[in-house]
Amino acid sequence: MISAALFSIGLGLYVATALPEQPQFELGPDDKPAFPAAPRGFDAVRNDVPHGEVKTVEYQSKSVGTTRKMVVYTPPNYDVKKHYPVLYLLHGIGGTEEEWLYAGAVPAIMDNLYAENKAEPMIVVMPNGRAQKNDRAEGDVFRSAPAFSEFDKDLFGSIIPFIESHYSAKKDRQNRALAGLSMGGGQSLNFGLPHPEAFAWVGGFSSAPNTLPAAKLVPDPKKLKNMGLIWVSCGDRDGLFKISQTMHRYLKEKGVSHIWHVDSGEHNWPVWRNDLYLFTQRIFRK
Ligand code: FER
Protein backbone atom coordinates (compact mmCIF):
# COMPACT_ATOMS: atom_id res chain seq x y z
CA MET A 1 0.00 0.00 0.00
CA ILE A 2 2.85 2.38 0.83
CA SER A 3 4.65 1.44 -2.36
CA ALA A 4 1.43 1.99 -4.35
CA ALA A 5 1.07 5.43 -2.77
CA LEU A 6 4.69 6.35 -3.50
CA PHE A 7 4.35 5.07 -7.03
CA SER A 8 1.29 7.22 -7.52
CA ILE A 9 3.00 10.32 -6.11
CA GLY A 10 5.92 9.66 -8.46
CA LEU A 11 3.54 9.34 -11.37
CA GLY A 12 1.78 12.54 -10.33
CA LEU A 13 5.09 14.42 -10.37
CA TYR A 14 5.89 12.88 -13.73
CA VAL A 15 2.54 13.98 -15.16
CA ALA A 16 2.91 17.47 -13.66
CA THR A 17 6.33 17.95 -15.24
CA ALA A 18 5.28 16.38 -18.54
CA LEU A 19 2.27 18.69 -18.98
CA PRO A 20 2.48 20.40 -22.36
CA GLU A 21 2.49 24.21 -22.34
CA GLN A 22 -0.91 25.50 -21.19
CA PRO A 23 -2.61 28.85 -21.84
CA GLN A 24 -1.91 31.60 -19.32
CA PHE A 25 -4.72 32.68 -17.05
CA GLU A 26 -5.57 35.47 -14.66
CA LEU A 27 -7.65 35.01 -11.53
CA GLY A 28 -10.91 36.99 -11.72
CA PRO A 29 -13.28 38.11 -8.96
CA ASP A 30 -15.23 34.80 -9.06
CA ASP A 31 -12.10 32.72 -8.74
CA LYS A 32 -12.07 32.00 -5.02
CA PRO A 33 -12.93 29.11 -2.69
CA ALA A 34 -16.63 28.35 -2.30
CA PHE A 35 -15.95 26.55 1.02
CA PRO A 36 -13.22 26.43 3.64
CA ALA A 37 -10.64 23.68 3.22
CA ALA A 38 -11.13 20.34 4.97
CA PRO A 39 -9.96 20.17 8.59
CA ARG A 40 -6.54 18.69 9.34
CA GLY A 41 -6.65 14.90 9.52
CA PHE A 42 -9.76 14.53 7.32
CA ASP A 43 -7.87 12.07 5.10
CA ALA A 44 -6.00 10.15 7.81
CA VAL A 45 -6.96 6.57 8.69
CA ARG A 46 -8.56 6.58 12.15
CA ASN A 47 -8.82 3.45 14.23
CA ASP A 48 -11.64 4.85 16.36
CA VAL A 49 -14.22 5.00 13.55
CA PRO A 50 -16.07 2.26 11.62
CA HIS A 51 -14.49 1.37 8.28
CA GLY A 52 -16.22 0.65 5.00
CA GLU A 53 -15.20 -2.27 2.84
CA VAL A 54 -13.03 -2.17 -0.29
CA LYS A 55 -13.20 -4.84 -2.98
CA THR A 56 -11.73 -5.16 -6.43
CA VAL A 57 -14.33 -6.68 -8.76
CA GLU A 58 -14.08 -7.89 -12.34
CA TYR A 59 -16.66 -7.31 -15.03
CA GLN A 60 -16.95 -8.08 -18.74
CA SER A 61 -16.59 -4.93 -20.78
CA LYS A 62 -18.64 -5.18 -23.96
CA SER A 63 -17.04 -2.14 -25.57
CA VAL A 64 -13.41 -2.95 -24.71
CA GLY A 65 -13.85 -6.71 -25.17
CA THR A 66 -11.88 -7.70 -22.06
CA THR A 67 -12.44 -8.52 -18.40
CA ARG A 68 -11.73 -5.29 -16.54
CA LYS A 69 -11.21 -4.38 -12.88
CA MET A 70 -12.82 -1.75 -10.74
CA VAL A 71 -12.57 -0.94 -7.05
CA VAL A 72 -15.78 -0.64 -5.04
CA TYR A 73 -16.02 0.96 -1.60
CA THR A 74 -19.17 0.18 0.37
CA PRO A 75 -19.92 2.27 3.49
CA PRO A 76 -19.68 1.02 7.08
CA ASN A 77 -22.71 -1.15 7.98
CA TYR A 78 -23.56 -1.68 4.29
CA ASP A 79 -26.81 -3.60 4.41
CA VAL A 80 -28.13 -5.50 1.38
CA LYS A 81 -31.67 -4.92 2.65
CA LYS A 82 -31.20 -1.20 1.98
CA HIS A 83 -30.49 0.60 -1.28
CA TYR A 84 -27.69 3.11 -1.76
CA PRO A 85 -26.83 5.93 -4.16
CA VAL A 86 -23.67 5.44 -6.23
CA LEU A 87 -20.77 7.78 -6.97
CA TYR A 88 -18.68 6.83 -10.02
CA LEU A 89 -15.25 8.35 -9.37
CA LEU A 90 -12.70 8.68 -12.18
CA HIS A 91 -8.88 8.93 -12.10
CA GLY A 92 -6.31 10.96 -14.04
CA ILE A 93 -4.06 10.24 -17.02
CA GLY A 94 -1.44 8.39 -14.95
CA GLY A 95 -3.91 6.45 -12.84
CA THR A 96 -5.84 3.20 -12.81
CA GLU A 97 -8.80 1.89 -10.78
CA GLU A 98 -6.48 2.03 -7.73
CA GLU A 99 -5.51 5.70 -7.93
CA TRP A 100 -8.37 7.11 -5.86
CA LEU A 101 -8.05 4.18 -3.44
CA TYR A 102 -4.42 4.89 -2.48
CA ALA A 103 -3.37 8.39 -3.60
CA GLY A 104 -6.95 9.62 -3.18
CA ALA A 105 -7.49 8.10 0.29
CA VAL A 106 -11.15 7.40 -0.51
CA PRO A 107 -11.74 4.93 2.35
CA ALA A 108 -10.29 7.22 5.04
CA ILE A 109 -12.06 10.33 3.73
CA MET A 110 -15.43 8.58 3.48
CA ASP A 111 -15.11 6.69 6.79
CA ASN A 112 -14.29 9.97 8.56
CA LEU A 113 -17.20 11.82 6.94
CA TYR A 114 -19.62 9.08 8.03
CA ALA A 115 -18.22 9.12 11.56
CA GLU A 116 -19.31 12.77 11.73
CA ASN A 117 -22.59 12.20 9.90
CA LYS A 118 -21.50 14.54 7.13
CA ALA A 119 -22.38 12.47 4.04
CA GLU A 120 -25.18 10.21 2.82
CA PRO A 121 -24.13 6.55 2.84
CA MET A 122 -23.12 5.81 -0.75
CA ILE A 123 -21.27 3.22 -2.80
CA VAL A 124 -18.12 4.65 -4.38
CA VAL A 125 -17.16 2.93 -7.64
CA MET A 126 -13.64 3.51 -8.95
CA PRO A 127 -13.42 2.12 -12.46
CA ASN A 128 -10.51 2.29 -14.90
CA GLY A 129 -11.19 5.12 -17.35
CA ARG A 130 -8.52 4.04 -19.85
CA ALA A 131 -10.91 2.07 -22.04
CA GLN A 132 -8.46 -0.06 -24.00
CA LYS A 133 -7.31 -3.67 -23.82
CA ASN A 134 -4.07 -2.88 -21.98
CA ASP A 135 -5.40 -0.45 -19.42
CA ARG A 136 -2.31 -0.31 -17.18
CA ALA A 137 -0.64 3.10 -16.79
CA GLU A 138 2.53 2.15 -18.67
CA GLY A 139 5.05 4.00 -20.82
CA ASP A 140 4.05 7.44 -22.06
CA VAL A 141 0.66 7.71 -20.38
CA PHE A 142 -0.35 10.64 -22.61
CA ARG A 143 -0.56 8.18 -25.54
CA SER A 144 -3.60 6.58 -23.93
CA ALA A 145 -5.61 9.84 -23.93
CA PRO A 146 -7.85 8.66 -26.85
CA ALA A 147 -8.94 5.63 -24.78
CA PHE A 148 -10.32 7.98 -22.12
CA SER A 149 -12.77 9.39 -24.66
CA GLU A 150 -14.07 5.87 -25.44
CA PHE A 151 -14.91 5.20 -21.80
CA ASP A 152 -18.54 6.35 -21.99
CA LYS A 153 -19.47 3.14 -23.84
CA ASP A 154 -17.99 1.04 -21.04
CA LEU A 155 -19.53 3.18 -18.30
CA PHE A 156 -23.07 3.19 -19.69
CA GLY A 157 -22.93 -0.20 -21.42
CA SER A 158 -21.21 -2.39 -18.83
CA ILE A 159 -20.16 -0.69 -15.57
CA ILE A 160 -23.44 0.88 -14.47
CA PRO A 161 -25.44 -2.27 -15.38
CA PHE A 162 -22.91 -4.43 -13.48
CA ILE A 163 -23.04 -2.27 -10.34
CA GLU A 164 -26.83 -2.00 -10.41
CA SER A 165 -27.22 -5.77 -10.73
CA HIS A 166 -24.53 -6.82 -8.21
CA TYR A 167 -24.97 -4.22 -5.46
CA SER A 168 -27.87 -2.80 -3.46
CA ALA A 169 -27.85 0.30 -5.62
CA LYS A 170 -30.57 2.84 -6.27
CA LYS A 171 -31.05 3.08 -10.02
CA ASP A 172 -32.27 6.54 -10.93
CA ARG A 173 -30.60 9.84 -11.87
CA GLN A 174 -31.09 11.33 -8.41
CA ASN A 175 -29.01 8.51 -7.01
CA ARG A 176 -26.13 8.50 -9.49
CA ALA A 177 -23.16 10.87 -9.36
CA LEU A 178 -20.19 11.12 -11.72
CA ALA A 179 -16.99 12.93 -10.74
CA GLY A 180 -13.29 12.75 -11.38
CA LEU A 181 -9.94 14.46 -11.42
CA SER A 182 -8.11 15.86 -14.44
CA MET A 183 -8.72 13.41 -17.36
CA GLY A 184 -11.46 11.95 -15.14
CA GLY A 185 -12.84 15.47 -14.56
CA GLY A 186 -13.01 16.00 -18.31
CA GLN A 187 -14.73 12.61 -18.68
CA SER A 188 -17.24 13.49 -15.96
CA LEU A 189 -18.20 16.78 -17.59
CA ASN A 190 -18.18 15.24 -21.10
CA PHE A 191 -20.33 12.23 -20.18
CA GLY A 192 -22.33 13.78 -17.33
CA LEU A 193 -23.50 17.17 -18.57
CA PRO A 194 -25.08 15.81 -21.78
CA HIS A 195 -26.83 13.09 -19.74
CA PRO A 196 -28.90 14.66 -16.97
CA GLU A 197 -31.26 11.67 -17.36
CA ALA A 198 -28.43 9.46 -16.07
CA PHE A 199 -26.69 11.63 -13.44
CA ALA A 200 -28.15 14.40 -11.28
CA TRP A 201 -24.75 15.12 -9.67
CA VAL A 202 -21.64 15.85 -11.74
CA GLY A 203 -18.19 17.06 -10.65
CA GLY A 204 -15.06 18.04 -12.58
CA PHE A 205 -11.94 18.48 -10.43
CA SER A 206 -9.04 20.24 -12.23
CA SER A 207 -10.41 19.03 -15.56
CA ALA A 208 -7.87 18.28 -18.33
CA PRO A 209 -7.71 19.33 -22.01
CA ASN A 210 -9.96 16.38 -22.90
CA THR A 211 -12.86 18.54 -21.62
CA LEU A 212 -15.11 19.33 -24.59
CA PRO A 213 -16.19 22.95 -25.21
CA ALA A 214 -18.90 24.06 -22.79
CA ALA A 215 -21.23 25.13 -25.60
CA LYS A 216 -20.98 21.63 -27.06
CA LEU A 217 -21.68 19.94 -23.71
CA VAL A 218 -24.49 22.30 -22.77
CA PRO A 219 -26.20 23.47 -25.99
CA ASP A 220 -29.52 23.76 -24.16
CA PRO A 221 -29.01 25.12 -20.60
CA LYS A 222 -32.68 24.48 -19.70
CA LYS A 223 -31.96 20.74 -19.72
CA LEU A 224 -29.79 21.18 -16.61
CA LYS A 225 -32.38 22.92 -14.47
CA ASN A 226 -33.11 19.79 -12.43
CA MET A 227 -29.51 18.93 -11.60
CA GLY A 228 -28.75 18.27 -7.96
CA LEU A 229 -25.24 19.69 -8.27
CA ILE A 230 -22.78 20.66 -10.96
CA TRP A 231 -19.38 21.09 -9.33
CA VAL A 232 -16.41 22.70 -11.12
CA SER A 233 -13.16 23.17 -9.20
CA CYS A 234 -9.46 23.75 -9.75
CA GLY A 235 -6.33 24.77 -7.89
CA ASP A 236 -5.30 28.39 -8.39
CA ARG A 237 -1.75 27.37 -9.39
CA ASP A 238 -2.78 24.59 -11.82
CA GLY A 239 -1.56 25.02 -15.41
CA LEU A 240 -4.94 23.64 -16.55
CA PHE A 241 -6.88 26.35 -14.67
CA LYS A 242 -8.29 28.02 -17.77
CA ILE A 243 -10.29 24.92 -18.71
CA SER A 244 -12.32 25.00 -15.48
CA GLN A 245 -12.53 28.81 -15.42
CA THR A 246 -13.95 28.79 -18.97
CA MET A 247 -16.51 26.13 -17.98
CA HIS A 248 -17.58 28.18 -14.94
CA ARG A 249 -17.91 31.37 -17.01
CA TYR A 250 -20.06 29.65 -19.62
CA LEU A 251 -22.38 28.07 -17.03
CA LYS A 252 -22.70 31.43 -15.25
CA GLU A 253 -23.46 33.27 -18.48
CA LYS A 254 -26.16 30.72 -19.36
CA GLY A 255 -27.69 30.81 -15.88
CA VAL A 256 -26.86 27.17 -15.10
CA SER A 257 -26.68 26.73 -11.33
CA HIS A 258 -23.33 25.28 -10.24
CA ILE A 259 -20.57 25.50 -7.65
CA TRP A 260 -17.24 27.01 -8.73
CA HIS A 261 -14.62 26.24 -6.13
CA VAL A 262 -11.08 27.55 -6.56
CA ASP A 263 -8.70 25.83 -4.23
CA SER A 264 -5.32 27.07 -3.20
CA GLY A 265 -3.01 24.59 -4.90
CA GLU A 266 -1.52 22.92 -7.93
CA HIS A 267 -2.40 19.93 -10.10
CA ASN A 268 -2.10 17.41 -7.31
CA TRP A 269 -3.60 15.26 -4.58
CA PRO A 270 -4.13 17.74 -1.74
CA VAL A 271 -6.54 19.59 -4.05
CA TRP A 272 -8.38 16.43 -5.18
CA ARG A 273 -8.72 14.95 -1.70
CA ASN A 274 -10.18 18.25 -0.57
CA ASP A 275 -12.55 18.27 -3.57
CA LEU A 276 -13.74 14.76 -2.71
CA TYR A 277 -14.34 15.80 0.90
CA LEU A 278 -16.39 18.85 -0.16
CA PHE A 279 -18.23 17.24 -3.08
CA THR A 280 -19.38 14.07 -1.32
CA GLN A 281 -21.01 16.09 1.49
CA ARG A 282 -23.21 17.84 -1.06
CA ILE A 283 -24.51 14.95 -3.18
CA PHE A 284 -27.59 12.77 -2.74
CA ARG A 285 -29.05 15.41 -0.41
CA LYS A 286 -31.99 17.75 -0.93
C1 FER B 1 -2.71 17.46 -21.40
C2 FER B 1 -2.37 17.87 -20.14
C3 FER B 1 -2.81 17.13 -19.01
C4 FER B 1 -3.50 16.31 -21.56
C5 FER B 1 -3.91 15.59 -20.45
C6 FER B 1 -3.55 16.00 -19.18
C7 FER B 1 -4.58 14.84 -23.05
C8 FER B 1 -4.01 15.19 -18.04
C9 FER B 1 -3.53 15.29 -16.79
C10 FER B 1 -4.04 14.42 -15.71
O1 FER B 1 -4.95 13.61 -15.92
O2 FER B 1 -3.54 14.56 -14.59
O3 FER B 1 -2.34 18.16 -22.49
O4 FER B 1 -3.82 15.98 -22.83
Residues whose N, C-alpha, C, O or C-beta is under 5 A from the ligand:
A	BS01	FER	V15 L19 P20 G92 I93 G94 A145 L181 S182 M183 A208 P209
